[in-house]
């Protein structure tokens, strides 16, 4: 049975910080050497000022035995704001998983540290003893940080040892960042206190202090000397280059992994593993760089014999290691290999040393080493191997060596330029790729779209393995896989949920091949936490935080869109329900108030039949038949709109028409229309604050066959008994409720009915009914339907019209109203003299 590969987690607060990045390289190097998986759990600084830390740092609490076998905590940066007791409690919570701390020594927790106090004493002592400075300011870290407290105490101790009084005006605190270093330096300068040097508790704050000093016209090192701590990459090529305490950051990461693995194997490990530090002198203190100690050869070797390195190999290897700051064991024992190549070169194997140096530079570049450091290697070897001028063979030998050293310096310079250019290009490409991914992720309105974008963008961002999982429950106890990529290809996402403590779908973090994965919470803002994303560690460092924010924003957009859709659907359902209820009320109003049955439509001399068919969304169709002693009134209208409002307007019209015609049966239709409009405009526009309006046609019928009408509605149809053809008589009024007064625009018109003539009134629901081809039923088809049954009873004519409209349009969009009246002149003959034929 194959032994399961172990997995080690590194808890860190940031991917791109100089210190964090260097620790990560060391941990990665050790994991590869020991064939173990890595999980970089990235959150925030513990107990930091940012309000998002509770969400961001939840990733740390999820790391445990279900996903990893051991834990390494970058406590020097991660626990910047925690006291020692809280930090110890934080670390002990991971028990029984073996754990190692980097940067801070904790009681009961194996720790890999450097002598922080000694480092600060070295820098402060160098400024005081070697440069004669007496007013040395100090920029420390957070007082709650254990590492920062040790360094601050060392600063006071260095002053006390040299009988220099402590002046609190020369002291300010930062948070190990460039910005806080700037703020602390401004604070000290603004106090107006004299100073001639600055010691900062780390390089970032020292660089921030230099920025402020230069901005205020204070020269470094001309006026004030500055020293830092850590020797991160940027310290070497800052302007001026920074004097600092070099700690073996990568080596700390390597030892931490090795310590955890030894614990897993049951071995005893030291509680504190103390690593050496050294002061690196550069331009910011005026030393430029540490001078190389030249030890000329004691006696000239025989002509053509190689320099006697044999007796000094060990010493030279140590000096080379110190010059570059790379452990001798790295890159296959690089100092020994380089010296062996040099001996072979001097024995006559031309080009051997340059080729060995070229291979070393390639490996160092991949490891993120600042290649200009190797210029110190050439300076050291040149000084050690140069022959005294009095040696007769010195000139030729020295000339040969100078050609080698020149070739090596050119090689280092070009390799350094290429390395820096490659890094810059990688950053530019990553920035471009991130801008594209941001553009595409911002368009995602659903999780399937997010998944599709992940499939297209992850390869662009140079990821080969990725798992994006979202919380399935409000308690955040289970995760549901959304997207999974293996070996650069999207694979089928498992349908099963999994416990959040596993961090990624089963099998993803402990696959058959060794993996190093970055695991981060998928979140947005201060409190919103959507899931966990796991990505392989091979991409540019700047990509991780940016991609996490892009994904968090995309998932948030999906959630917002989903909520908007839900709210719209809910509102639509409520509106539909309210519409249905209003339609029911409107339908009851509409169907209850219209006359039904022969007894309600008895007008002497007219045989009347009418029907109203409400649509699904009831409109405001209206018709009425009002008998009078001399004949009767017919009315038909249509309120614009649907639902309850239209029904209420129709109710106003019906009640006012009934009241006005009852009060004055012989009134002028145009006068009634004008009066009705005035009241309707006031009620609808002024009181209800609505904009409904209506068509209305009023006809006053007299037993003699005279019909006086006014208003605006669809044309009146009269189908002649003699010709059996329909005539269309237009109405010429205006809509009701649009203008405050319409008396000047409303006139009475007349028509005369002959014995057997059929009068038809209708709403636009008849003529504007559409079939599947969107063709209207139209006036011509309506006339044809009437003419086909002109002599039939009015009920038959009515039903013929309704049947043909229904056959034309199976689902009416508007109310359909039809009023059919046949004039019976025999019942009223002799009552009045006939008027001439029209």
VOGU-3710 file (C-alpha; in Angstrom, 3 decimals, decimal comma):
1> xxxxxxxxxx> 0,000/0,000/0,000  1,364/3,410/-1,019  2,071/5,721/1,888  -0,041/8,873/1,839  1,932/12,037/1,160  1,960/14,449/4,087  0,489/17,935/3,847  1,870/20,975/5,678  -0,036/24,272/5,990  1,637/27,693/6,168
11> xxxxxxxxxx> -0,564/30,357/7,750  0,307/33,763/6,336  -1,332/37,177/6,079  -0,247/38,271/2,605  1,125/36,790/-0,611  3,139/39,736/-1,940  4,979/41,105/1,091  8,782/40,860/0,878  9,068/38,970/4,165  6,057/36,736/3,437
21> xxxxxxxxxx> 7,197/35,988/-0,083  10,681/35,023/1,077  9,317/32,776/3,858  7,042/31,137/1,302  9,993/30,381/-0,986  11,861/28,734/1,887  8,835/26,654/2,883  8,260/25,679/-0,751  11,894/24,668/-1,143  11,745/22,413/1,918
31> xxxxxxxxxx> 8,412/20,883/0,905  9,798/19,963/-2,487  12,947/18,515/-0,964  10,945/16,364/1,470  8,153/15,515/-1,016  5,261/16,926/1,025  2,191/18,851/-0,080  1,778/22,482/0,889  -1,299/24,535/1,693  -0,767/28,288/1,950
41> xxxxxxxxxx> -3,722/29,510/4,044  -3,902/33,264/3,370  -5,970/35,532/5,588  -5,241/38,821/7,363  -3,124/39,947/10,303  -4,708/38,572/13,461  -6,572/41,138/15,595  -5,799/43,781/12,992  -7,518/47,114/12,692  -9,355/46,112/9,519
51> xxxxxxxxxx> -12,973/45,227/10,166  -12,803/42,500/7,533  -10,333/40,415/9,529  -12,990/38,295/11,244  -14,176/37,077/7,844  -10,789/36,900/6,195  -9,163/35,107/9,116  -11,834/32,445/9,327  -9,598/30,451/6,985  -7,121/29,878/9,812
61> xxxxxxxxxx> -9,736/28,228/12,026  -10,617/25,805/9,242  -7,078/24,428/9,013  -6,926/21,200/10,959  -6,363/17,478/10,958  -9,026/16,853/8,303  -6,932/18,648/5,667  -3,309/18,845/6,878  -0,782/16,920/8,946  1,191/19,861/10,319
71> xxxxxxxxxx> 1,092/23,656/10,540  3,701/26,389/10,205  2,682/29,853/11,454  4,451/32,941/10,111  3,880/34,530/13,490  6,377/37,355/12,965  4,003/39,034/10,486  0,711/37,258/11,066  0,428/38,146/14,733  1,514/41,779/14,552
81> xxxxxxxxxx> -1,249/42,985/16,892  -1,507/39,984/19,212  0,071/39,733/22,628  2,214/36,707/23,444  -0,507/35,024/25,501  -3,109/35,398/22,756  -0,635/34,146/20,159  0,165/31,101/22,248  -3,539/30,408/22,665  -4,032/30,781/18,902
91> xxxxxxxxxx> -1,254/28,265/18,192  -2,365/25,765/20,822  -5,847/25,641/19,306  -4,369/23,607/16,442  -3,455/20,715/18,756  -2,962/17,820/18,273  -1,640/18,864/14,842  2,149/19,524/15,129  2,951/23,224/14,787  6,026/25,400/14,407
101> xxxxxxxxxx> 6,286/29,185/14,783  8,495/31,358/12,564  9,793/34,638/13,948  8,487/34,541/17,512  9,557/32,197/20,303  6,491/30,854/22,126  6,504/28,839/25,292  5,571/25,235/24,610  5,630/25,767/20,819  8,676/24,806/18,708
111> xxxxxxxxxx> 9,912/28,084/17,212  12,466/29,037/14,576  13,760/32,520/15,341  16,660/34,893/15,095  18,120/36,994/17,906  15,969/40,071/17,323  17,547/41,938/20,201  21,058/41,301/18,966  20,134/42,569/15,504  18,919/45,937/16,786
121> xxxxxxxxxx> 21,903/46,233/19,125  24,158/45,621/16,115  22,558/48,387/14,025  22,326/50,923/16,856  25,877/50,049/17,978  27,186/50,426/14,430  25,690/53,924/14,108  26,972/54,999/17,523  30,352/53,277/17,636  31,445/53,387/13,996
131> xxxxxxxxxx> 29,795/56,634/12,906  29,759/58,599/16,140  26,007/59,268/16,162  24,372/60,232/19,459  20,800/61,217/18,555  19,532/57,918/17,165  15,778/57,778/16,570  13,872/54,489/16,635  10,796/53,402/14,633  9,362/50,285/16,237
141> xxxxxxxxxx> 6,512/47,905/15,535  3,227/47,511/17,364  3,771/47,432/21,152  1,534/44,355/21,359  3,787/42,400/18,992  6,297/40,230/20,877  8,973/40,512/18,199  8,572/44,306/18,132  8,877/44,519/21,932  12,148/42,560/21,897
151> xxxxxxxxxx> 13,607/44,905/19,283  12,445/48,015/21,161  14,028/46,772/24,388  17,256/46,098/22,511  17,301/49,711/21,252  17,068/51,008/24,827  19,701/48,544/25,939  22,104/49,689/23,200  21,718/53,300/24,363  22,130/52,442/28,035
161> xxxxxxxxxx> 25,276/50,383/27,371  26,844/53,469/25,815  25,562/55,899/28,482  23,247/57,666/26,024  20,021/58,827/27,669  16,747/57,501/26,280  14,608/60,277/24,714  11,013/59,243/24,070  10,683/62,102/21,557  12,962/60,111/19,271
171> xxxxxxxxxx> 10,675/57,064/19,314  7,525/56,305/17,278  5,644/53,140/16,350  4,521/51,723/13,011  3,066/48,453/11,762  5,985/47,074/9,705  4,734/48,717/6,481  6,230/51,475/4,334  3,232/53,757/4,943  3,449/53,432/8,726
181> xxxxxxxxxx> 7,200/54,022/8,505  6,461/57,294/6,728  3,921/58,284/9,369  6,282/57,488/12,229  9,109/59,486/10,631  6,820/62,491/10,131  5,745/62,218/13,759  9,338/62,343/15,005  10,340/65,220/12,697  7,239/67,231/13,592
191> xxxxxxxxxx> 8,302/67,171/17,246  11,224/69,383/16,297  13,761/67,141/18,036  17,380/66,913/16,835  18,440/63,567/15,367  21,340/62,265/13,323  20,385/58,627/12,679  17,336/56,341/12,464  17,001/52,663/13,318  13,799/50,977/12,084
201> xxxxxxxxxx> 12,469/47,625/13,312  12,164/46,381/9,727  13,215/47,343/6,207  9,797/48,529/5,037  9,547/51,132/7,789  13,154/52,181/7,146  12,374/52,739/3,464  9,285/54,747/4,424  11,437/56,879/6,748  13,924/57,541/3,922
211> xxxxxxxxxx> 11,056/58,703/1,676  9,985/61,307/4,242  13,528/62,504/4,933  14,218/62,984/1,227  10,879/64,763/0,751  11,881/67,262/3,439  15,253/67,901/1,873  17,242/65,843/4,386  20,005/63,803/2,775  20,534/60,104/3,490
221> xxxxxxxxxx> 23,307/59,372/4,443  24,671/62,937/4,077  22,592/64,358/6,957  20,971/61,373/8,657  21,950/57,687/8,643  19,258/54,997/8,385  19,301/51,265/9,173  16,638/48,563/8,853  16,109/44,916/9,736  15,396/41,779/7,608
231> xxxxxxxxxx> 17,356/42,441/4,371  14,400/41,948/2,052  15,022/42,178/-1,678  14,003/45,805/-2,092  16,586/46,881/0,518  19,408/45,982/-1,870  18,370/48,118/-4,805  16,668/51,005/-3,019  18,197/54,462/-3,485  20,190/54,625/-1,328
241> xxxxxxxxxx> 20,656/50,901/-0,747  19,679/50,055/2,803  22,033/49,036/5,599  20,182/46,311/7,463  20,360/43,183/9,573  20,227/40,135/7,377  18,234/37,260/8,753  18,056/33,991/6,797  14,323/34,262/6,057  14,221/31,426/3,551
251> xxxxxxxxxx> 16,187/29,223/5,879  13,684/29,942/8,667  10,931/28,569/6,422  12,997/25,500/5,548  13,781/24,697/9,177  10,128/25,177/10,198  8,989/22,540/7,682  11,754/20,185/8,749  10,774/20,698/12,401  7,128/19,779/11,734
261> xxxxxxxxxx> 8,168/16,676/9,776  10,461/15,561/12,606  7,564/15,989/15,049  5,371/13,857/12,784  8,075/11,177/12,876  8,038/11,234/16,675  11,426/12,921/17,083  12,276/15,415/19,773  12,774/18,948/18,474  14,224/21,989/20,249
271> xxxxxxxxxx> 11,706/24,446/21,603  13,777/27,314/20,173  15,944/27,034/17,072  18,063/30,210/16,962  19,535/31,204/13,600  22,436/33,555/13,003  22,113/37,114/11,760  24,624/39,601/10,416  24,863/43,328/9,752  24,963/44,176/6,040
281> xxxxxxxxxx> 26,492/47,616/5,451  25,264/49,599/2,463  24,792/53,183/1,316  22,142/54,368/3,814  24,690/54,404/6,663  27,570/55,646/4,522  29,440/52,348/4,429  28,297/51,383/0,896  29,203/47,724/1,416  31,382/45,667/3,659
291> xxxxxxxxxx> 34,987/45,889/2,480  36,482/42,646/1,333  39,387/41,520/3,477  42,245/40,892/1,104  44,717/38,199/2,079  47,515/38,120/-0,504  49,114/34,774/-1,145  52,017/34,228/1,268  54,352/32,917/-1,409  54,151/32,876/-5,190
301> xxxxxxxxxx> 53,244/29,450/-6,548  55,290/27,843/-9,279  54,631/29,158/-12,779  51,469/27,655/-14,218  50,426/26,030/-10,939  46,888/26,697/-9,694  46,440/28,979/-6,700  46,593/27,066/-3,443  42,844/26,956/-2,650  43,020/23,563/-1,035
311> xxxxxxxxxx> 43,992/24,796/2,379  41,531/27,681/2,305  38,519/26,063/0,642  36,413/25,911/3,807  37,156/29,514/4,720  36,409/30,767/1,200  33,128/28,836/1,098  32,008/30,523/4,314  33,012/33,939/3,031  31,136/33,382/-0,240
321> xxxxxxxxxx> 28,051/32,327/1,701  28,233/35,515/3,788  28,726/37,780/0,770  25,600/36,519/-1,044  23,491/35,480/1,929  22,497/32,155/0,369  23,090/29,022/2,470  25,995/26,952/1,263  23,719/23,899/0,985  21,425/25,641/-1,519
331> xxxxxxxxxx> 21,615/24,818/-5,241  23,577/21,660/-4,609  26,290/23,285/-2,479  26,969/26,295/-4,680  30,184/27,711/-3,039  31,993/24,373/-3,282  30,865/23,828/-6,873  31,909/27,339/-7,853  35,374/26,989/-6,300  35,864/23,589/-7,932
341> xxxxxxxxxx> 34,980/25,125/-11,295  37,491/27,904/-10,666  40,245/25,395/-9,929  39,397/23,531/-13,119  39,482/26,831/-15,015  42,951/27,603/-13,638  44,105/24,103/-14,548  43,368/24,853/-18,170  39,691/23,926/-18,689  38,784/27,221/-20,274
351> xxxxxxxxxx> 35,265/28,530/-19,674  34,554/26,089/-16,857  34,108/28,799/-14,205  31,922/31,041/-16,358  29,612/28,134/-17,253  29,306/27,128/-13,594  28,489/30,724/-12,649  25,915/30,916/-15,438  24,133/27,788/-14,145  24,215/29,182/-10,633
361> xxxxxxxxxx> 22,702/32,491/-11,789  19,902/30,649/-13,604  19,008/28,676/-10,479  19,252/31,754/-8,261  16,991/33,751/-10,602  14,311/31,067/-10,431  14,607/31,227/-6,637  14,066/34,980/-6,599  17,617/35,900/-5,555  18,858/39,436/-6,268
371> xxxxxxxxxx> 21,565/38,544/-8,820  23,691/41,652/-8,353  24,754/40,120/-5,034  27,024/37,786/-7,005  29,180/40,771/-7,928  30,447/40,406/-4,347  31,569/36,863/-5,197  33,752/38,171/-8,013  35,103/40,990/-5,837  36,047/38,499/-3,108
381> xxxxxxxxxx> 37,696/35,979/-5,455  39,527/38,697/-7,379  41,006/40,050/-4,162  41,986/36,631/-2,856  43,569/35,324/-6,071  45,408/38,373/-7,314  49,195/37,713/-7,285  51,652/40,193/-5,791  53,234/42,509/-8,398  56,752/41,345/-7,489
391> xxxxxxxxxx> 56,005/37,865/-8,797  57,628/37,566/-12,260  54,643/35,598/-13,588  52,072/37,850/-11,899  51,352/40,029/-14,905  50,311/37,175/-17,189  48,369/35,380/-14,487  46,638/38,510/-13,294  45,741/39,424/-16,874  44,216/35,984/-17,439
401> xxxxxxxxxx> 42,243/36,250/-14,216  41,072/39,769/-15,071  39,616/38,465/-18,339  37,682/35,866/-16,345  36,481/38,419/-13,796  35,421/40,826/-16,553  33,457/38,093/-18,334  31,806/37,155/-15,042  30,805/40,736/-14,233  29,284/41,142/-17,694
411> xxxxxxxxxx> 27,485/37,822/-17,237  26,100/38,838/-13,816  25,033/42,262/-15,100  23,198/40,872/-18,114  21,629/38,068/-16,044  20,442/40,627/-13,480  18,921/42,822/-16,198  17,205/39,805/-17,769  15,903/38,659/-14,406  14,516/42,072/-13,524
421> xxxxxxxxxx> 13,052/42,424/-17,015  11,462/39,004/-16,781  9,913/39,863/-13,420  8,622/43,175/-14,769  7,200/41,464/-17,830  5,488/38,898/-15,616  3,894/41,681/-13,585  2,754/43,505/-16,729  1,324/40,337/-18,263  -0,405/39,473/-14,988
431> xxxxxxxxxx> -1,876/42,982/-14,838  -3,204/42,699/-18,379  -4,626/39,239/-17,715  -6,292/40,472/-14,513  -7,844/43,422/-16,332  -9,385/41,029/-18,847  -10,618/38,635/-16,177  -12,117/41,561/-14,242  -13,969/42,644/-17,375  -15,412/39,193/-17,986
441> xxxxxxxxxx> -16,262/38,371/-14,375  -18,119/41,688/-14,074  -20,582/40,480/-16,742  -21,590/37,311/-14,884  -25,176/37,337/-13,637  -25,486/33,641/-12,791  -23,319/30,899/-11,299  -23,203/28,952/-14,598  -21,743/32,080/-16,210  -19,193/32,411/-13,376
451> xxxxxxxxxx> -18,220/28,790/-13,910  -17,906/29,368/-17,642  -15,689/32,401/-17,065  -13,504/30,408/-14,662  -13,019/27,768/-17,339  -11,871/30,392/-19,848  -9,815/32,637/-17,544  -7,927/30,306/-15,201  -5,538/29,101/-17,901  -4,998/32,698/-19,021
461> xxxxxxxxxx> -3,880/33,488/-15,470  -1,477/30,507/-15,615  -3,281/28,276/-13,141  -3,242/24,533/-13,687  -5,201/23,425/-10,604  -8,140/25,248/-9,068  -11,150/24,495/-6,892  -13,862/27,059/-6,170  -16,451/25,988/-3,606  -19,405/27,916/-2,178
471> xxxxxxxxxx> -21,055/27,597/1,210  -24,185/25,508/1,048  -25,693/26,514/4,377  -26,003/29,687/6,433  -23,891/28,179/9,239  -20,980/27,668/6,803  -20,429/24,053/7,742  -20,520/22,538/4,251  -19,218/23,546/0,855  -20,606/22,793/-2,599
481> xxxxxxxxxx> -18,071/22,601/-5,468  -18,669/25,172/-8,215  -15,602/24,757/-10,410  -12,755/22,256/-10,582  -9,622/22,305/-12,742  -6,990/19,569/-12,921  -3,825/19,736/-15,020  -5,017/22,846/-16,835  -8,403/21,398/-17,852  -11,845/21,816/-16,361
491> xxxxxxxxxx> -13,144/18,539/-14,975  -16,590/17,448/-13,885  -17,544/19,038/-10,603  -18,560/16,569/-7,872  -22,228/16,846/-6,971  -21,669/15,964/-3,315  -21,099/18,586/-0,651  -18,177/18,238/1,750  -17,259/19,498/5,239  -15,729/22,952/5,278
501> xxxxxxxxxx> -12,697/21,683/7,231  -11,531/19,803/4,126  -11,047/23,198/2,383  -11,438/21,678/-1,098  -13,277/18,742/-2,725  -12,033/15,344/-1,514  -8,815/14,279/-3,230  -7,939/17,748/-4,485  -5,334/18,644/-1,846  -3,872/15,148/-1,524
511> xxxxxxxxxx> -3,618/14,010/-5,133  -1,046/11,484/-6,311  1,412/14,171/-7,452  2,924/16,683/-5,020  1,035/19,959/-4,865  1,423/23,423/-3,396  -1,938/25,175/-3,119  -2,982/28,643/-2,013  -6,251/28,526/-0,065  -8,176/31,762/0,557
521> xxxxxxxxxx> -11,656/32,726/1,712  -13,917/33,840/-1,121  -15,323/37,077/0,233  -16,272/40,674/-0,489  -16,250/43,599/1,884  -16,222/43,287/5,631  -18,669/40,517/6,416  -19,758/38,680/3,284  -18,139/35,275/2,992  -19,191/33,091/0,064
531> xxxxxxxxxx> -16,860/30,111/0,125  -13,242/28,991/-0,348  -10,977/29,104/-3,379  -7,904/26,860/-3,749  -5,334/27,654/-6,461  -1,956/26,216/-7,310  0,962/28,383/-6,205  2,619/28,796/-9,612  1,032/32,104/-10,672  2,388/35,596/-10,126
541> xxxxxxxxxx> 1,884/36,654/-6,510  -0,184/39,719/-7,418  -2,838/37,535/-9,056  -4,153/35,813/-5,940  -5,670/38,697/-3,989  -6,931/40,370/-7,162  -8,593/37,184/-8,438  -10,126/36,474/-5,040  -11,725/39,934/-5,042  -12,913/39,512/-8,631
551> xxxxxxxxxx> -14,511/36,167/-7,806  -16,049/37,573/-4,629  -17,476/40,474/-6,605  -18,834/38,111/-9,273  -20,517/35,846/-6,717  -21,947/38,917/-4,963  -23,267/40,195/-8,296  -24,913/36,829/-8,877  -26,491/36,972/-5,423  -27,725/40,522/-5,990
561> xxxxxxxxxx> -29,089/39,631/-9,423  -30,797/36,581/-7,989  -32,329/38,716/-5,234  -33,458/41,338/-7,756  -35,063/38,628/-9,867  -36,699/37,159/-6,765  -38,021/40,553/-5,705  -39,281/41,281/-9,225  -40,980/37,897/-9,405  -42,493/38,453/-5,974
571> xxxxxxxxxx> -43,671/41,905/-6,962  -45,034/40,563/-10,214  -46,910/37,847/-8,350  -48,299/40,448/-5,955  -49,171/42,710/-8,856  -50,766/39,822/-10,698  -52,707/38,836/-7,612  -53,776/42,403/-7,050  -54,577/42,685/-10,750  -56,687/39,534/-10,572
581> xxxxxxxxxx> -58,523/40,843/-7,536  -59,040/44,227/-9,187  -60,167/42,532/-12,373  -62,715/40,532/-10,430  -64,037/43,722/-8,841  -63,959/45,547/-12,183  -65,691/42,641/-13,855  -68,405/42,672/-11,204  -68,844/46,413/-11,645  -68,879/46,097/-15,416
591> xxxxxxxxxx> -71,230/43,142/-15,682  -73,499/44,158/-12,816  -74,311/47,675/-14,012  -74,975/46,964/-17,657  -78,595/46,152/-18,515  -79,420/42,489/-18,915  -82,556/40,826/-20,205  -85,376/42,191/-22,373  -87,130/43,896/-19,436  -84,105/46,199/-18,874
601> xxxxxxxxxx> -83,844/47,113/-22,529  -87,488/47,823/-23,412  -87,586/50,930/-25,574  -90,689/51,520/-27,610  -89,998/50,954/-31,285  -86,639/49,230/-30,756  -85,856/45,570/-30,534  -82,566/45,544/-28,585  -79,983/42,864/-27,734  -76,565/43,529/-26,249
611> xxxxxxxxxx> -73,573/41,666/-24,828  -70,311/42,465/-23,105  -67,464/39,935/-22,991  -64,736/41,049/-20,529  -61,139/40,278/-21,461  -58,647/38,511/-19,140  -57,560/41,948/-17,964  -60,901/43,681/-17,663  -61,014/47,069/-19,312  -63,602/49,783/-18,945
621> xxxxxxxxxx> -66,199/49,027/-21,626  -69,580/50,610/-21,000  -73,017/50,452/-22,579  -76,437/51,377/-21,336  -80,085/51,487/-22,453  -82,321/54,019/-20,704  -86,027/54,155/-21,711  -87,862/57,531/-21,695  -91,506/58,497/-22,377  -90,567/59,716/-25,846
631> xxxxxxxxxx> -88,071/56,990/-26,731  -84,835/56,304/-24,923  -81,107/56,796/-24,582  -78,378/54,486/-25,829  -74,804/54,866/-24,657  -71,548/53,125/-25,389  -68,004/53,904/-24,290  -64,562/52,584/-23,437  -62,271/53,709/-20,634  -58,557/53,626/-21,506
641> xxxxxxxxxx> -56,661/51,100/-19,363  -57,625/48,000/-17,451  -58,456/46,896/-13,981  -60,128/48,536/-11,059  -59,294/52,129/-11,994  -60,902/51,721/-15,410  -63,906/50,085/-13,787  -64,306/52,988/-11,349  -64,195/55,531/-14,172  -66,740/53,483/-16,077
651> xxxxxxxxxx> -68,912/53,452/-12,933  -68,726/57,266/-12,748  -69,768/57,542/-16,385  -72,682/55,125/-15,944  -73,992/56,834/-12,823  -73,703/60,355/-14,262  -75,359/59,379/-17,586  -78,194/57,749/-15,685  -78,653/60,794/-13,448  -78,452/63,366/-16,240
661> xxxxxxxxxx> -80,841/61,573/-18,597  -83,325/60,910/-15,799  -83,347/64,599/-14,859  -83,789/65,785/-18,455  -84,851/62,999/-20,837  -84,988/65,399/-23,774  -81,608/67,005/-23,184  -79,086/67,644/-25,922  -76,527/64,803/-26,090  -73,708/67,306/-26,631
671> xxxxxxxxxx> -74,685/69,237/-23,474  -74,742/66,024/-21,457  -71,337/65,033/-22,848  -69,870/68,431/-21,931  -71,291/68,312/-18,387  -70,140/64,753/-17,893  -66,593/65,623/-19,076  -66,332/68,497/-16,617  -67,217/66,279/-13,647  -65,059/63,387/-14,866
681> xxxxxxxxxx> -62,008/65,601/-15,373  -62,347/67,000/-11,853  -62,743/63,581/-10,223  -60,141/61,643/-12,161  -57,439/64,285/-12,618  -57,972/66,401/-9,547  -59,057/63,957/-6,845  -57,786/60,557/-7,927  -54,608/61,976/-9,483  -55,055/59,576/-12,379
691> xxxxxxxxxx> -54,844/60,083/-16,119  -57,562/57,726/-17,319  -59,752/59,012/-20,149  -62,669/57,520/-22,072  -64,533/57,433/-25,345  -68,272/57,953/-25,011  -71,127/58,131/-27,518  -74,632/59,126/-26,354  -77,648/58,618/-28,628  -81,098/60,060/-27,854
701> xxxxxxxxxx> -83,658/57,959/-29,739  -87,165/59,227/-30,539  -90,097/57,002/-31,495  -90,237/58,655/-34,889  -86,852/57,098/-35,757  -84,857/60,285/-35,202  -81,564/59,658/-33,431  -79,552/62,607/-32,084  -76,019/61,779/-31,013  -72,785/63,339/-29,778
711> xxxxxxxxxx> -69,404/62,227/-28,441  -66,393/60,298/-29,626  -66,369/56,546/-30,118  -66,226/53,985/-32,923  -68,404/54,607/-35,952  -72,147/53,923/-35,796  -73,314/51,211/-38,181  -76,798/51,227/-39,705  -77,718/48,233/-41,865  -80,633/49,259/-44,143
721> xxxxxxxxxx> -83,642/46,960/-44,430  -84,097/48,052/-48,068  -80,504/47,562/-49,301  -79,282/45,086/-46,722  -76,023/47,072/-46,735  -74,262/48,771/-43,840  -73,582/52,482/-43,682  -70,889/53,854/-41,356  -71,697/57,100/-39,567  -68,689/58,653/-37,810
731> xxxxxxxxxx> -68,738/60,269/-34,390  -66,917/63,622/-34,316  -66,459/64,482/-30,656  -63,409/64,316/-28,343  -62,370/62,004/-25,549  -63,663/62,561/-22,060  -61,284/63,485/-19,234  -58,519/64,913/-21,406  -59,517/68,602/-21,327  -61,268/70,521/-18,560
741> xxxxxxxxxx> -63,986/71,713/-20,937  -65,058/70,349/-24,341  -68,322/72,228/-24,978  -66,846/74,155/-27,891  -65,635/70,935/-29,506  -68,841/68,906/-29,089  -71,828/69,152/-31,453  -75,047/67,190/-31,923  -75,552/65,142/-35,066  -78,641/63,260/-36,358
751> xxxxxxxxxx> -79,595/60,143/-38,266  -82,997/58,636/-39,116  -83,987/55,001/-38,923  -86,455/53,378/-41,336  -88,636/50,437/-40,610  -86,472/47,313/-40,192  -83,142/49,165/-40,102  -80,542/47,667/-37,760  -78,438/49,999/-35,590  -75,155/48,477/-34,306
761> xxxxxxxxxx> -72,896/49,980/-31,641  -69,599/48,252/-30,755  -66,305/48,755/-28,948  -62,819/48,619/-30,460  -62,412/45,149/-28,953  -64,398/43,983/-31,994  -62,653/45,735/-34,865  -59,154/45,589/-33,352  -59,226/41,890/-32,457  -56,132/40,228/-33,999
771> xxxxxxxxxx> -55,529/36,738/-35,343  -52,284/34,762/-35,142  -50,880/36,809/-38,029  -51,622/40,038/-36,149  -54,323/41,014/-38,678  -57,240/43,038/-37,294  -60,839/41,842/-37,613  -61,714/45,255/-39,008  -64,836/47,181/-39,936  -65,305/45,417/-43,284
781> xxxxxxxxxx> -65,647/41,963/-41,691  -67,998/43,385/-39,055  -70,264/44,829/-41,747  -70,219/41,545/-43,665  -71,268/39,641/-40,552  -74,201/42,020/-39,979  -75,309/42,026/-43,615  -75,300/38,224/-43,718  -78,096/38,056/-41,094  -79,689/41,494/-41,472
791> xxxxxxxxxx> -83,262/40,211/-41,296  -82,666/37,793/-38,438  -83,616/38,569/-34,818  -81,249/40,933/-33,054  -80,021/38,130/-30,783  -78,908/36,214/-33,880  -77,114/39,272/-35,279  -75,391/39,819/-31,913  -74,291/36,202/-31,641  -73,105/36,159/-35,271
801> xxxxxxxxxx> -70,813/39,101/-34,553  -69,476/37,586/-31,339  -68,950/34,184/-32,950  -66,974/35,539/-35,870  -64,789/37,691/-33,610  -64,128/34,724/-31,350  -63,220/32,569/-34,340  -60,882/35,280/-35,577  -59,208/35,792/-32,203  -59,382/32,935/-29,708
811> xxxxxxxxxx> -58,021/35,040/-26,827  -59,248/38,608/-26,733  -56,901/41,295/-25,414  -59,703/43,804/-24,844  -63,323/43,809/-23,751  -65,839/43,144/-26,523  -69,133/45,044/-26,418  -71,931/44,839/-28,993  -75,352/46,582/-28,948  -77,813/45,635/-31,712
821> xxxxxxxxxx> -81,156/47,506/-32,141  -83,774/47,074/-34,904  -86,247/49,875/-35,512  -89,923/48,883/-35,752  -91,639/51,813/-37,414  -95,112/50,212/-37,300  -95,206/50,665/-33,535  -94,757/54,417/-33,830  -96,242/55,244/-37,285  -98,383/58,263/-37,180
831> xxxxxxxx> -96,767/59,653/-34,065  -94,751/62,146/-36,100  -94,336/62,965/-39,729  -91,611/61,183/-41,423  -88,539/63,155/-42,305  -87,146/62,819/-45,875  -84,928/59,834/-46,640  -81,348/60,424/-45,699
//
